[in-house]
Amino acid sequence: MTVCSTAFESLGRSQARSLGCPDLPLAFVPHPFGLIARDKLRPIAEDVARQIESLLAVQSRAGAVTTGGNARTQAAVRMRVPDDVELLHLKLMDEGIGDGLPVIPPTPERVARMLTGTRRAADDVIAALAPAFGLATVRHIAINAVMAGCRPQAMELLIAMVDAIAATEFNLQGIQATTNPAAVWAVVSGTAAMRANVNAGTNCLAPGTHANTAIGRALRLMMLNIGGATPGVMDHATQGQPGKLSMVCAENEARSPWQTLGEERGYAQGAGSVTMVGFSGTLNMNTHSKDADDILRCFADSMAHAPSNDYWCGGEPWIIFAPEHAAILSAAGYSKADVKAKLWEYSLMPASRMAAKDMERTIRTRKPELGLITANTLLPISTEVSRIGVLCAGGPGTHSVYVPGFGNSRSVTRPVCDPGVRSRNDE
């Protein structure tokens, strides 16, 4: 059985169906229970206990919960659609397919053309995507890539992205089914960026570059259509954020003084890789300072905000340094490790800055890591210095970007295969 709050009843029932347990019993607590005074909680807890006792008794008499197949793991189904693109858009919306924007119809011919971007078999399963745990086959990836407007050269990149977000430490379940504005960001490095024409310079996080927009949108469509994160059903983000639609960029390796993320994580120089990040938003940081230490102090001050997931979880925050800022840091002799160490030090935040309720949960979640936490404790933003993400991207200008993490998600890097080279799946 499952216990959930009343606001998440649809999520509980939808995930039970997706996991093949449509008859799974649910017990409910009123939402939002975080606002209920402590002296009012006991009657609520007693009511939930009675619900559980009653449901277990009924289940015991009825026998095992009925399980069935997951519809999202089935082979792709052909459907007749109208020729008129506007009618097609309305039909797909009625079917709950897509992200709200018009799509390119994934006809068999278009899907076959998309599959030319990989040597993998169309029926190979790459991963199961939470929260519905639908199986993402190569064909399913191609279908969503067509819908988003991708080109075949994006296929191996998309395959690596899907593999990465399904990793346990990435916590896709948490990102897809939460009230947080959590989204997924892809940073492409090495030859993978060149093959797929992913923009690393001016407006690399903005619309206008076909590859960046389409590849990010294809991933979002897979998270919706395969992962089942339907807004209002599975996805309960309070407001959400525009980055949930698409956020992909490449590292500006030509202007970066540092190793790429791929190299930092053990891949050969120039090798294609993609790093997937669970993030909560973006913040522009504009400074004309030419002093390296001053830049890092100001950026760290932006990172240290009290209602932050990263501080109460010990998360993984990121900074995208503009090439101009990266050059100043490099000229001062700062390596990437030095930058992380300074940001870690300057972003220590007194626990007293938190709301009392948030400090309580921080004490619970970070006690094993930090020991006794008091109002005077200086909280590190992440569990380790190395958990602060640093890269160089963007064009001319004195604008860097702070990207706060989701909190309990860890970035994952995967190699991107050259479609002309045999992968382990081909052997």
C-alpha positions as semicolon CSV with decimal commas, in nm:
position;residue;x (nm);y (nm);z (nm)
1;M;0,000;0,000;0,000
2;T;0,096;0,366;-0,033
3;V;0,042;0,666;0,194
4;C;0,019;1,005;0,024
5;S;-0,127;1,349;0,079
6;T;-0,467;1,437;-0,066
7;A;-0,313;1,677;-0,323
8;F;-0,108;1,389;-0,467
9;E;-0,387;1,132;-0,499
10;S;-0,373;1,148;-0,880
11;L;0,004;1,091;-0,872
12;G;-0,031;0,794;-0,638
13;R;-0,300;0,628;-0,847
14;S;-0,125;0,704;-1,178
15;Q;0,207;0,563;-1,062
16;A;0,036;0,253;-0,924
17;R;-0,126;0,194;-1,264
18;S;0,204;0,260;-1,442
19;L;0,381;0,005;-1,224
20;G;0,117;-0,255;-1,301
21;C;-0,066;-0,235;-0,964
22;P;-0,393;-0,054;-1,045
23;D;-0,560;-0,191;-0,729
24;L;-0,287;-0,078;-0,489
25;P;-0,458;0,056;-0,173
26;L;-0,391;0,421;-0,085
27;A;-0,420;0,593;0,251
28;F;-0,436;0,972;0,268
29;V;-0,322;1,255;0,491
30;P;-0,462;1,607;0,442
31;H;-0,255;1,850;0,236
32;P;-0,066;2,063;0,327
33;F;0,014;1,886;0,653
34;G;0,326;2,101;0,694
35;L;0,099;2,387;0,806
36;I;-0,080;2,185;1,076
37;A;0,014;2,269;1,433
38;R;0,191;1,993;1,625
39;D;-0,092;1,957;1,878
40;K;-0,335;1,887;1,589
41;L;-0,124;1,614;1,433
42;R;-0,212;1,327;1,665
43;P;-0,577;1,292;1,552
44;I;-0,459;1,301;1,190
45;A;-0,198;1,031;1,255
46;E;-0,459;0,818;1,433
47;D;-0,695;0,855;1,135
48;V;-0,420;0,747;0,892
49;A;-0,341;0,449;1,115
50;R;-0,709;0,347;1,105
51;Q;-0,710;0,381;0,724
52;I;-0,402;0,159;0,698
53;E;-0,547;-0,100;0,935
54;S;-0,875;-0,109;0,743
55;L;-0,709;-0,127;0,402
56;L;-0,475;-0,404;0,512
57;A;-0,767;-0,602;0,651
58;V;-0,962;-0,566;0,325
59;Q;-0,652;-0,657;0,123
60;S;-0,590;-0,961;0,338
61;R;-0,939;-1,090;0,267
62;A;-0,921;-1,004;-0,104
63;G;-0,579;-1,156;-0,168
64;A;-0,282;-1,015;-0,354
65;V;-0,298;-0,685;-0,535
66;T;-0,374;-0,729;-0,903
67;T;-0,076;-0,656;-1,122
68;G;-0,065;-0,611;-1,492
69;G;0,154;-0,497;-1,774
70;N;0,276;-0,142;-1,808
71;A;0,121;0,011;-2,118
72;R;0,422;0,238;-2,157
73;T;0,652;-0,059;-2,207
74;Q;0,463;-0,187;-2,510
75;A;0,575;-0,154;-2,870
76;A;0,503;0,176;-3,043
77;V;0,143;0,185;-3,164
78;R;0,043;0,324;-3,501
79;M;-0,251;0,561;-3,507
80;R;-0,440;0,738;-3,781
81;V;-0,409;1,115;-3,761
82;P;-0,564;1,398;-3,964
83;D;-0,362;1,557;-4,244
84;D;-0,438;1,905;-4,114
85;V;-0,156;2,005;-3,878
86;E;-0,388;2,203;-3,652
87;L;-0,626;1,909;-3,612
88;L;-0,329;1,682;-3,552
89;H;-0,206;1,911;-3,276
90;L;-0,550;1,907;-3,109
91;K;-0,572;1,527;-3,135
92;L;-0,235;1,474;-2,974
93;M;-0,327;1,716;-2,697
94;D;-0,650;1,522;-2,638
95;E;-0,445;1,200;-2,619
96;G;-0,212;1,359;-2,362
97;I;0,084;1,330;-2,598
98;G;0,337;1,609;-2,615
99;D;0,439;1,927;-2,437
100;G;0,169;2,165;-2,557
101;L;0,351;2,279;-2,870
102;P;0,287;2,149;-3,222
103;V;0,499;1,848;-3,320
104;I;0,623;1,689;-3,639
105;P;0,420;1,369;-3,702
106;P;0,648;1,067;-3,639
107;T;0,556;0,875;-3,952
108;P;0,731;0,539;-4,013
109;E;0,939;0,704;-4,287
110;R;1,055;0,988;-4,061
111;V;1,134;0,750;-3,775
112;A;1,334;0,525;-4,009
113;R;1,532;0,828;-4,125
114;M;1,599;0,928;-3,762
115;L;1,723;0,576;-3,686
116;T;2,001;0,619;-3,943
117;G;2,176;0,830;-3,677
118;T;2,264;0,518;-3,474
119;R;2,386;0,164;-3,536
120;R;2,190;0,030;-3,241
121;A;1,894;-0,199;-3,296
122;A;1,561;-0,018;-3,287
123;D;1,425;-0,251;-3,018
124;D;1,725;-0,214;-2,783
125;V;1,607;-0,091;-2,443
126;I;1,820;0,198;-2,317
127;A;1,650;0,263;-1,981
128;A;1,328;0,273;-1,780
129;L;1,219;0,631;-1,714
130;A;1,052;0,729;-1,386
131;P;0,792;0,786;-1,256
132;A;0,595;0,556;-1,490
133;F;0,908;0,347;-1,560
134;G;0,822;0,316;-1,926
135;L;1,094;0,146;-2,128
136;A;1,280;0,381;-2,362
137;T;1,382;0,179;-2,665
138;V;1,593;0,323;-2,943
139;R;1,277;0,339;-3,155
140;H;1,089;0,532;-2,884
141;I;1,377;0,776;-2,862
142;A;1,367;0,822;-3,240
143;I;0,991;0,881;-3,235
144;N;1,021;1,159;-2,979
145;A;1,322;1,303;-3,162
146;V;1,113;1,331;-3,478
147;M;0,831;1,499;-3,287
148;A;1,075;1,756;-3,147
149;G;1,231;1,833;-3,485
150;C;1,575;1,677;-3,429
151;R;1,815;1,564;-3,698
152;P;1,954;1,208;-3,712
153;Q;2,297;1,322;-3,587
154;A;2,136;1,389;-3,248
155;M;2,040;1,023;-3,193
156;E;2,353;0,901;-3,012
157;L;2,349;1,212;-2,794
158;L;1,985;1,152;-2,701
159;I;2,059;0,785;-2,624
160;A;2,339;0,888;-2,386
161;M;2,112;1,148;-2,223
162;V;1,839;0,892;-2,157
163;D;2,091;0,647;-2,013
164;A;2,228;0,917;-1,780
165;I;1,899;1,043;-1,637
166;A;1,794;0,686;-1,553
167;A;2,095;0,643;-1,322
168;T;1,995;0,596;-0,958
169;E;2,201;0,890;-0,833
170;F;2,032;1,125;-1,079
171;N;1,699;1,066;-0,900
172;L;1,467;1,116;-1,197
173;Q;1,175;1,001;-0,982
174;G;1,232;1,297;-0,750
175;I;1,276;1,542;-1,035
176;Q;0,967;1,428;-1,226
177;A;0,721;1,401;-0,935
178;T;0,770;1,701;-0,707
179;T;0,634;2,044;-0,624
180;N;0,983;2,184;-0,692
181;P;1,049;2,357;-1,027
182;A;1,302;2,084;-1,104
183;A;1,416;2,039;-1,463
184;V;1,690;1,859;-1,654
185;W;1,986;2,037;-1,815
186;A;2,228;1,877;-2,059
187;V;2,588;1,997;-2,103
188;V;2,754;1,854;-2,413
189;S;3,132;1,822;-2,443
190;G;3,388;1,723;-2,704
191;T;3,309;1,575;-3,043
192;A;2,945;1,513;-2,946
193;A;2,880;1,888;-2,946
194;M;3,033;1,931;-3,292
195;R;2,848;1,634;-3,445
196;A;2,510;1,755;-3,321
197;N;2,587;2,128;-3,380
198;V;2,512;2,219;-3,017
199;N;2,572;2,590;-2,950
200;A;2,834;2,681;-2,686
201;G;2,847;3,056;-2,744
202;T;2,609;3,351;-2,755
203;N;2,255;3,258;-2,646
204;C;2,357;2,897;-2,577
205;L;2,079;2,865;-2,317
206;A;1,820;3,047;-2,528
207;P;1,595;2,965;-2,823
208;G;1,738;3,029;-3,168
209;T;1,980;2,741;-3,210
210;H;1,799;2,448;-3,366
211;A;2,004;2,169;-3,206
212;N;1,992;2,307;-2,852
213;T;1,617;2,366;-2,859
214;A;1,515;2,048;-3,043
215;I;1,740;1,811;-2,847
216;G;1,623;1,950;-2,514
217;R;1,264;1,930;-2,627
218;A;1,308;1,569;-2,740
219;L;1,432;1,479;-2,392
220;R;1,133;1,654;-2,234
221;L;0,894;1,470;-2,465
222;M;1,050;1,139;-2,358
223;M;1,018;1,235;-1,992
224;L;0,649;1,304;-2,061
225;N;0,553;1,034;-2,309
226;I;0,773;0,751;-2,176
227;G;0,840;0,865;-1,820
228;G;0,477;0,962;-1,770
229;A;0,537;1,296;-1,594
230;T;0,211;1,452;-1,705
231;P;0,166;1,798;-1,548
232;G;-0,100;1,791;-1,280
233;V;-0,105;1,410;-1,274
234;M;0,251;1,293;-1,203
235;D;0,428;1,630;-1,221
236;H;0,304;1,857;-0,943
237;A;0,547;2,151;-0,974
238;T;0,396;2,449;-0,790
239;Q;0,491;2,689;-1,071
240;G;0,747;2,501;-1,277
241;Q;0,998;2,692;-1,491
242;P;1,071;2,754;-1,861
243;G;1,377;2,528;-1,839
244;K;1,143;2,230;-1,813
245;L;1,073;2,268;-2,185
246;S;1,435;2,260;-2,301
247;M;1,781;2,339;-2,161
248;V;2,082;2,216;-2,353
249;C;2,419;2,380;-2,417
250;A;2,775;2,289;-2,505
251;E;3,088;2,393;-2,322
252;N;3,276;2,677;-2,492
253;E;3,594;2,473;-2,516
254;A;3,764;2,722;-2,746
255;R;3,745;2,992;-2,477
256;S;3,761;2,778;-2,164
257;P;4,086;2,770;-1,963
258;W;3,982;2,448;-1,789
259;Q;3,919;2,081;-1,855
260;T;3,578;1,994;-1,993
261;L;3,331;1,810;-1,771
262;G;3,401;1,495;-1,970
263;E;3,776;1,522;-1,909
264;E;3,717;1,609;-1,544
265;R;3,518;1,285;-1,513
266;G;3,771;1,058;-1,675
267;Y;3,705;1,071;-2,049
268;A;3,981;1,138;-2,301
269;Q;4,044;1,490;-2,423
270;G;3,803;1,573;-2,704
271;A;3,592;1,259;-2,652
272;G;3,219;1,313;-2,684
273;S;3,023;1,315;-2,359
274;V;2,711;1,462;-2,204
275;T;2,653;1,562;-1,843
276;M;2,296;1,561;-1,715
277;V;2,206;1,794;-1,427
278;G;1,891;1,825;-1,218
279;F;1,845;2,197;-1,153
280;S;1,599;2,445;-1,004
281;G;1,641;2,756;-1,220
282;T;1,893;3,012;-1,340
283;L;2,019;3,346;-1,204
284;N;2,208;3,605;-1,407
285;M;2,522;3,735;-1,234
286;N;2,653;4,052;-1,398
287;T;2,979;4,197;-1,267
288;H;3,243;4,413;-1,436
289;S;3,499;4,330;-1,168
290;K;3,844;4,240;-1,295
291;D;3,954;4,095;-0,961
292;A;3,930;3,714;-0,950
293;D;3,872;3,687;-0,578
294;D;3,611;3,962;-0,586
295;I;3,423;3,784;-0,864
296;L;3,414;3,457;-0,670
297;R;3,308;3,632;-0,350
298;C;3,016;3,801;-0,527
299;F;2,911;3,483;-0,706
300;A;2,921;3,284;-0,381
301;D;2,704;3,549;-0,218
302;S;2,444;3,483;-0,488
303;M;2,462;3,109;-0,417
304;A;2,397;3,155;-0,043
305;H;2,023;3,209;-0,018
306;A;1,820;3,078;0,275
307;P;1,530;2,894;0,100
308;S;1,771;2,676;-0,097
309;N;1,732;2,304;-0,162
310;D;2,109;2,271;-0,179
311;Y;2,170;2,387;0,179
312;W;1,923;2,161;0,352
313;C;2,008;1,860;0,135
314;G;2,377;1,919;0,070
315;G;2,330;1,953;-0,303
316;E;2,512;2,019;-0,627
317;P;2,505;2,383;-0,739
318;W;2,653;2,496;-1,072
319;I;2,805;2,810;-1,219
320;I;2,835;2,874;-1,591
321;F;3,125;3,117;-1,620
322;A;3,123;3,358;-1,911
323;P;3,447;3,335;-2,110
324;E;3,547;3,684;-1,989
325;H;3,508;3,587;-1,624
326;A;3,684;3,254;-1,682
327;A;3,977;3,439;-1,843
328;I;4,014;3,667;-1,539
329;L;4,016;3,368;-1,305
330;S;4,268;3,182;-1,519
331;A;4,497;3,486;-1,544
332;A;4,499;3,498;-1,163
333;G;4,619;3,136;-1,157
334;Y;4,289;2,978;-1,050
335;S;4,240;2,619;-1,165
336;K;3,892;2,469;-1,171
337;A;3,965;2,304;-0,835
338;D;4,072;2,643;-0,694
339;V;3,749;2,802;-0,814
340;K;3,542;2,530;-0,648
341;A;3,735;2,565;-0,321
342;K;3,682;2,942;-0,311
343;L;3,311;2,913;-0,392
344;W;3,275;2,649;-0,121
345;E;3,446;2,872;0,135
346;Y;3,268;3,196;0,043
347;S;2,923;3,035;0,023
348;L;2,921;2,897;0,380
349;M;2,590;3,017;0,523
350;P;2,489;3,053;0,891
351;A;2,205;2,812;0,965
352;S;2,030;3,098;1,144
353;R;1,946;3,254;0,808
354;M;1,704;2,971;0,742
355;A;1,339;2,971;0,843
356;A;1,299;2,780;1,171
357;K;1,108;2,498;0,999
358;D;1,374;2,462;0,731
359;M;1,649;2,457;0,990
360;E;1,470;2,167;1,162
361;R;1,476;1,954;0,849
362;T;1,837;2,055;0,780
363;I;1,930;1,928;1,126
364;R;1,764;1,595;1,042
365;T;1,900;1,552;0,690
366;R;2,260;1,669;0,740
367;K;2,333;1,548;1,094
368;P;2,514;1,231;0,973
369;E;2,737;1,451;0,759
370;L;2,788;1,760;0,980
371;G;2,712;1,641;1,333
372;L;2,554;1,890;1,572
373;I;2,393;2,179;1,386
374;T;2,306;2,501;1,570
375;A;2,202;2,849;1,463
376;N;2,571;2,941;1,444
377;T;2,672;2,647;1,223
378;L;2,814;2,750;0,887
379;L;2,640;2,526;0,639
380;P;2,829;2,420;0,325
381;I;2,618;2,429;0,011
382;S;2,726;2,079;-0,091
383;T;2,853;1,767;0,081
384;E;3,192;1,797;-0,089
385;V;3,390;2,074;-0,255
386;S;3,395;1,868;-0,575
387;R;3,014;1,873;-0,588
388;I;3,018;2,236;-0,700
389;G;2,986;2,229;-1,079
390;V;3,196;2,468;-1,288
391;L;3,208;2,514;-1,665
392;C;3,266;2,784;-1,927
393;A;2,998;2,862;-2,185
394;G;2,843;3,161;-2,358
395;G;2,959;3,449;-2,575
396;P;3,099;3,798;-2,513
397;G;2,977;3,988;-2,207
398;T;3,018;4,003;-1,831
399;H;2,725;3,774;-1,750
400;S;2,775;3,442;-1,575
401;V;2,491;3,216;-1,460
402;Y;2,420;3,055;-1,125
403;V;2,230;2,727;-1,165
404;P;2,104;2,603;-0,826
405;G;2,071;2,228;-0,798
406;F;1,760;2,027;-0,720
407;G;1,917;1,923;-0,389
408;N;1,896;1,545;-0,379
409;S;2,009;1,481;-0,737
410;R;2,361;1,412;-0,859
411;S;2,479;1,490;-1,210
412;V;2,570;1,199;-1,434
413;T;2,812;1,199;-1,728
414;R;2,793;0,947;-2,010
415;P;3,002;0,896;-2,327
416;V;2,836;0,974;-2,658
417;C;2,916;0,712;-2,920
418;D;3,025;0,804;-3,269
419;P;2,748;0,655;-3,487
420;G;3,021;0,519;-3,716
421;V;3,188;0,325;-3,434
422;R;3,054;-0,002;-3,297
423;S;2,922;0,031;-2,943
424;R;2,919;-0,237;-2,676
425;N;2,552;-0,296;-2,762
426;D;2,656;-0,399;-3,115
427;E;2,899;-0,666;-2,995
